[in-house]
């Protein structure tokens, strides 16, 4: 793997060209369009299915549309929607896998194909009713808080009138926002120009997410080149990844803009435009503060390859001073200063069963409760200890490791914080994929792990947050929220079993051993 410094020279370019050209594969396969078309069909199915079970605000005009009423209120309409979402999501996963199989050595011609896939698969997702999350409606409520000159770091969205009609989860009713000052301004701007109309606001927030995806499209390949990794494969692994597209576009998470800015900042830091890099990462922190973890590693890049320890500490200090200074100015302008620190514990102080730390905490609580002790208090202490361990790993990675692996160390640091959390959301995993892709995901257990993680989180997302009208829970309706979730999980899981064990074209990706296990191109 080349260093950020040496990779800017002709030698690294020649190496990357050789990696990209790899072997005798120099032309596009004749059937490259097939996975692109299949993925487009999958995205279109998800767009159609979102009409029946996507998250709509109660104040939305679409609620009164006859077609929407039928799709959302009639059991047959809901069943069709569930099938479309489940099949469409898994078709998109299979299309992504099949696209990767088209290119064994990822020649230069594969780059435009991957970009077309990202565009084709993204366009229907840009038009879906929000899927798998309703955080975008909390963004609207927080924008209204800003317009009302209320402090969103103190007030939940229940401080504004008719907040429940916005469609936000009641989790946000009393919870302060965990977002930084730049995103608060984006929320206020969107609400001001949309007039708070849900459909317009959702689309504008999606445009912000699309900016983040475009930034990833631009800078992931460039960072991959700096590390001697095939840029086209890195782009396919990360940005064309259905988990990224669905979470960033269909679910409208602001994490897209956060990661896009962070990736751009890392690129400029790695190419010795350090101040610009730190500014971009600081703006990323001012979207969601989790990317503050990247700052120590950016400081190491700024210090240079041959820096001694005093020089490293000096540049860590300069990096911190510049970033925190910018954040202080932003906080002074909006008058909230560092109030976002108060909001960081709001939605994240929970656990989920598939997070290893969360599951262990649940076991601890269950066992100790049987003896009459306060098991959940002990579980919370365990979760806190796991966070301390995560911080320790970040610090260790700051001090240990080669200069050539700084970007990988940053990826591992962010990965430690995610994996040692009691709550892991699918979009948390998406933070990690670009960072690992640009530093090399080997064609062995590493890429297989990504395949399985993608499949798991797609199945979970498809069956988790479905917006089924509450009145269907009553009476003798043959479909309700529970049965819709069960059907979605069954369809998605069945499709996944087919892809992993039955489909002759894809099962080898999961089950066969790779002879080129060390290959990361």
N, C-alpha and C positions, 0 to 999 in steps of 0.2 A: 504494500500500500504506500502510495506516495504521500509526501507531506504537503500541506497547503502552500509552503514556500516553493518547493521544487516543482510542484505540479503546474505552475504557471509557465514553465519553460517548454522548449520544443520537445525535449525528451519525453515529458509526460503526455504531451499531445500525441506524439507518435505512438506511445504505449496505448493510449485510449483508442486511437484509430485502429490499432492492431486488435485490441480487445473487441471493438465494435464490429470489425470486419470478420473476425474469427472464422477460420476454416474456409470452406468453399461456398458457404451460403452468402450469396451476394444479391439475390433477387427476392422479390416477394413471393410467397407461396400463392398459388392460383386461387385458393379458397380462403384467403385471409378475411374476406368480407363476411364469411358465415358467422363467426363469433360476434362481429360487430352488429350484424343484423339480429342475432339471437339476443344480445344484450339490450338492443333497442326495444325489441318486443317485450323483454322482461321489465324494462323501465316504463313502457306504455301500460303494461298490465298493472303495475304499481300505481301509476297515475290514475287509471280508471278505478281501481279498488279503493283509492283514498277518498273517493266521493262518498262511499258508504261508511267507512270506519276511520277516516282521518279526523284530526282534531279541528273542529269548527267552533268559533266563538258564538255564544248564544245571540250576540248582537249582529251577527253576520247576515247580510241579505240573502246569502245562499241557503240559509236554513229554511227560507220560505219558497225556494224554487221547487216546483212539483217533482222534477226528476230527482233532486237531492232528497226530497221528502220520501219518495218511494224507496230509494237506495238505502236510506238511513232508518226508516221506520218499518219497512216490511221485512219479514224474516228472509224471504227469497233474495231481496236486494242485499241484505247483510251477508247472506251466505255466498252470493256471487262476489261481493267485495273481499271477503275473507279468502276465498279461493284465488282471486286475482293477486292479492298482496302476497300470499304464501308462494304461489307458483312463480309469480313475477320476480320476487326476491331471489329465489333459488335458481331460476333461469339465468338471472344476472350473474350469480356466483359461478355457475357452470360456464357461461360465456367468457368470463374473465379467465378461468382456468384453461379453457380451450384456446383463447388468444395467446396465452403464454406458451402453450404447446406448439404453436405455429413457428416459433423462432427458437432454434436450439442455441445459436451463438449470437443472436440479437445484433444483426448487421445494421448499418446506418438507415437502411430502408424501413426498419421496424419502428423507428421513432415517430414518423408521421402517422403510421397506423395506430399506435398507442394514443396519440393525441386525438385522432378522429374518434377512437373509442370513447375517450373521456368526454368529448363534446356530444357525440350521439347519445351516450347513456345519460348525460347530465340534463339535456334539454327537457325531457319529460319530467324529471325530478324537480326541475325548477317550477313546474306548473302543478305539482301535487298539492292537495290539502295536506297540511303538516302531519307527518307520520312519526310514530314511535316516541314522540316528545311534544309537549305543549309549552316548552320554555319560551318559545317566541312570543307567546301571549303575555308572559311575565315581562318580556322586554318592552312590550307596549305599555303595560302598567307602570313600569319604572320610568318610561319616557313621559308619561302623564304626571308622575311625581315630580320630575324635573321641571315640567311646565308649570306646575303649581308651586314651585319654589320650596318644595319639601325635601328634606335630606333623605335620600334613599338608603343611606348607611345607618339610619336610625328608624325610619318608617318602612313597614311592609306596604304592599299595594292595597291593603284594606283601608289605608288612609285616604284613598280617593273614592269618589262616589261610583256606584254600580261596578265595582271592580270585578265581581264574579261574572258579569256579563261579558267580560273580555275573553274568557276562555282559559284563564290561567289556573294552574293547579293551586288548591287551597294551601299547599305547602308554603307558597309565597305570600300568603295573606299577612303574616306578621314577621316574616323573615327579612332582614336587611339584605340588600344586593351584595353579592361577592365580586362584582365586576369593577374594573378600574375606571378612572375618570374619562378616558377617551371613549369607552363604550357608552358611558352615561350620555356623553354629548351625541353619539350616534343615535342612541335611543330617543333623545329629545328631538333631534333633527328629523328622524323618521316620522315621529308622531306629529310634529309641527307641519310637515309638508303633506302628510297623508290625512290630516284631520282626525286621526285615530280610527279611520276606516280599517277594519281588520284585514280585508283582502289586500288592500294597497300596502298596508304596513308589513304584512307577511312577505309580499313580493320584494319590497325594498330591503328588508332584512336578508332575504335570499340573495339579493344582488351583493350585499356586503359579504356574505358567505362565498359567493362566486368569486369575488376578488381574492379571497384567501386561497381558493382552489387554483386560480390562475397563477398566483404567486408561487404556489407549490409546483405547478407545471413548469414555470420558468427556472426556478432555482434548485429543485431537486436534481435535475440532470447536470447542472453546472457543479454542484457540490459532489456528485458522484464522480465526475471527471477528475476533480481535484484529488480524489481518493483512489484513482485507478480502477473504479468500478464502472461497469457498463451503464451508461446513462439511460438507455432505452429500457433495459430491464428494471432499473431502479424506478423509473417513471411508471412502468406497469405494476410493479409490486406495491407502490404506495398510492399514487394519485388515481390510477385507473381502478384501484381496489374498491369493490362495491361497498365495503364497510366504511370507507372514507366518503364516498359519494352520497350514500344514504344518510349518514350521520350529519354531514356538512350541508347538504342541499335539501333532501327530503325532510329531515328533522330540524333544519334551520338553526344549527348550533353556532354560536359566536366563536367557538373553538377554531373554526375554519380560518377566520381572520387572524386569530391569535397565532396559530401555527404557521400560516403563510408569512406573516411578518417576521416571526422568529427564524424561519428557514432563510428568508432573504437577509436578515441580520447576520446569521451565521456565515453566509456566503461572503458578505463584504468583510466580515472580520477575518475570515480565512484567506482573503486576498489582500490583506493589509490596508483595507479602508476601515480602520477600527472604529473611528468615531461614528461614521455612518452606520456601521453594524450595531454599535451599542445603542444608538438612537432608535433604530428599527426594533431591536429587542425590547427596549424600554417602552415603546409604543405597544408592543405585544403584551408586555406586563400590564400596561394600562388598559388592555382589553380584559384579560384574565391573569391574575398575578402568578400563576403556577410557573410561567417561563422564567421567573426570577432565578430558578435553578441553573439556567444556562449562563448567567453572568460570570461566575468564577472561571468557567472554561473559556469564555471570551477574553477574560483578563489574561489567561495563559497564552492565548493566541497573540494578544497584543504584546506581551512581554518578549515573545520570540523563542526560537528553538534553543538557543544557547544561554538562556537567562539563568542566572543563579538565584538562590532563594531571596536575597534582599530585593532583587529586581522584580521577582514575581510578586512579592508583597506590595511593592510600590505600584505595580500595574493593577493588582487586585484593588488597591485603594483608589486609584484613578478611575477604574471601571465603576466601582461602587459610588464614588462621588458624582461622576457624570450621570449615571442612571438615576440615583436617588435625588440628585439635584433637579433633573427634568421632572421626575414625579412630584417633587415638592412644588415646583412652579405650576404644574398642572393642577395640583390640589389647591394651591393658593388662588388660581384663576376661578375655579368653580366654588371655592369657599369651603370645601369638604376636607381638605388636606389629605391625611392618610386614613380617612374613615373606612376605606375598603378593608383594612385589617380587621375591623369589627365584624365585617360580613363574611369573612372567610370560613367561619365555623358554622354558618347557617344551614345550607342544605347538605353539607358533607358529613355531619356528625351522626351517620347512620351506618348500617351494615347490610350486606347482601350475601346470600347463601353461597354463591359461586366464587366469591373472593376468599382466597385461602385464610387470610387473617380474620375476615368476618366470620367464616365458618368455624374456625377454632374458638373464637370468642363466644359464639353461640353454644358450642359444646361445653365450654367452661361454665357459662351461665346456667345451662341446663343441669349439669352435674351438681354444681354447688347449690342450686335452688332446691334440689332434693334433700339436702341436709338442713334446710331452713335458713341458709345464709343469703345474703344479697348477691346473687350470682351476676346480675347485670352490672353492678358496681365493679365487680372483679373483671368482667369482660371489658368494661370501658378502660380499666387500668391496663389490660393486655393490649388493647388497641392503641392506647397512648404509648406504651412501651414499643410497639411496632413502629410507630411514627418516629420515635427517638432513634431506633435502629436505622430507619431510612435516612434520617439526617446524618447519622454516623457514616453510612455508606457514601453519601454525597461528599462529606468532608474527606473521607479516605480516598475517593476518586479524584478529588482536587489535588491531593498531595502525591498520589502514587500513579505511575503510568508514564508511558513515553509521550513525547510531543506529537509523534505521528498518529497517536490514538486519541488525541484530545476530543475529537468529535464523537468517537465511540464511547469515551468516558462520559461525555455529556448525555449520550443516549442511555447508558447504563444508569446514570444518576437519576434521570427522569423516570426510567423504568423501575428503579427501586422504590421511588416515592409512590408510583402507581400500584405496584404489586404488593407493597406492604401496607396498603390502605384497607380499611374494613369495607369500603364501598368502591367497587370498580364498575364504572359505566363503559359501554362500548366505545363512546367517543374518547374516553381516557386512553384506550388502547390505540386509537387512531393517532393520538399525539406521538406515539412511539414509532409507528411504522415508517414515516419518512426518514427519521434519524437513523434507524437501523438499515434502511434500504440504501442510503447514500454512503454508508460505511461498509456495506457488504453483507448480504444474507446468503449464506452458502446453500448450494443445491443439494442439501442432505436433510438432516433432522430440523435444521433451522427453517427452511422454507416449508417443510411439512407442518411444522408447528404453526406457521402463519396460516396455512390452509385450514387446519383444524380450528384455530382460533376464529378465523373469519366465519367458518361454517357454524360454529357454536353461537357466536354473537348475532349472526343473521337469523338463526332459528329462534333465539331468545327474543330479539327485537320484534320479529314477526308475530310472536305469540304473547307479547307482554302488554304494551299499551295500545289497546284498541278502544276507540270511542263508540261504544254501543249505548244507545239511549237507555237511561235508567228504568223507564217504565216497562221495558221488555224483561226486566228481572222479575216482574210480578205476573201473576196469572199463570196460564199454562202454555205460554209461547214455547215452541220447540227450539228456539234459539235465544240465548241471552249472553251476557258477557263471558260467563264461565265456559259455556259450550262453544262460543266463538273462539276463545283462546285455545281451547282444547283442539278444535278442528284445525286452527291455524298451525299449532304445534305439530299435530299429526301429519298434515300435508307437508310442512317444511322438513320435518324429520324423515318422513318417507322419501322425499326427494333427495335428501342428504345421503341416506342409506344407499339409494340407487347410484348416486354419483361416486360414493366411496367404494362400494362393494360390487356393484353389478355392471355399471357402464364400462365397457371395455376400453373406451377412449380416455376416461379420467381416473379409473381406479388405480392405475399404475402410479399416479402422482402421490397417492396416499399409502399404498401398500408395498410397492417395489422398492428395493434398495438401489440407490444411485451409485454408479461406478465413478462418477466425477464429484464425489462428496465435497471436495475442497474447493470446487469451482464457485466463484462468486460473481462472475460476469453476468 
